[in-house]
Amino acid sequence: MERTPIQKATSNDGKTIAIISYLTIIGLVAAIIMNNKEKTALAQFHIRQSIGISVTGMALGLLRFVPGIGGIAISIVGLLLLIALILGLMSAFSGEQKPLPFIGEKYQEWFNMI
């Protein structure tokens, strides 16, 4: 299967898709569909970051079932994921491909098929 070459992002090229990718799971799915029409490096970068945040949130959501500390742990994780979401959104608004602190580079590796 032939892959479409990735275009370099200019000013608004892919910026809208990058921003949409952070707006709920529905926005993420819409961004993936929109990006399939005309791939841009900026959109793909932010889609991978958003998928990483979503998957991390779902996986760590299992902490709520840990007796005693589960509620506290999920509150801390939720706050950290909210901060990551805001940082990613700010990066998308500015048109930068800035990975999230600590785990952003791993998201790019793990979800490089996007």
N, C-alpha and C positions, 0 to 999 in steps of 0.2 A: 504494500500500500504506500503510495507516495504522499509525503507530508508537505503541506504548504510552507514555504519559507517564511520565517518570522521577519516582520518589518521593524525597522527602528522607529521608536515612538518620537513624534514631534509634537510640540505644544499640546494639542487636544487629542492626538491620535492614540486612542485606547484609554484615555483618561476617564471618560464616562463609564466605560465597562469596568475599569479598575475600581471606581467608586461604588458602582452598583454591586460589585462582588462582596462588599462588606455589609450590605443591607439585608439581613436575614438569610435564611437558607433559600428562600424563593429568589432573592436577588442574586445569590451565588449561582443557582441553576440558570437564571436568565443571563447572567454574565457569561457563563460557559457557552450557552447557545449563541449569544451575540458574537462571542469571540471566534466561534467556528466559521463564521462567514468571512471575516478578514482578521487574521491573527496579528496581534502586535505584541512585542516583547513586554511592554508595560502592563497590558491587560493580563497576559499569562503569568507574569510575576505576582501580581496581586491576587489573581485567582488561586494560585498555589498557596499564598500566605493565608487567604481566607479559608481554604479547605483545611489547612493545618490547624487554624484556630477552632474550626467547627469540630474536627475529629478529636482534637485534644479535649475540648469541652464535653463531648459525648463520652469519651473514654473516662475522663476524670469525674464525670457525673456519677459514676458508680461508687464514689467515695461516700455518698449520702447513706449508703447501706452499712457503713462501718459503725458499729455501736459506740456511743460515747463521743468520739471525736469527729464523726462523719459530718455533722452539721457545721461545725467550725471549719473543717477542712474544705468543704464545698463552698463556704462563704469566701474564704481566702482565695481559692482557685477561681471562683466566679469573678472576684474583683480583679485578679491578675489578667484573666481573659478579657475583661471589659477594657482594661488599660491597653492590652495588646490590640484589641479591635480599634480603639481610638488612635493609637499610634499608626496602625496600618491605614486607617482612613485618612489621617493627616498626610501620610506619605503619598497616598493616591491623589489627594487634592492638589498636592504640590507637583505631581508628575514625576516623583522620584521612585527609584527601585531600591528602597532602603529596607533591608531585612529587619524583622522584629528582633528585639534583644534576646539573647540566649539561644533561641530555637529557630529563628527565621531561616538561617542557612540550611538547617536540617530539613525544614519544610520544602525548600527548593530542591533538595536532593530526593526526598521521599516522593514528591509529587511531580517529578520532572516529566512524566508522561503527558502532562496537561500542556 
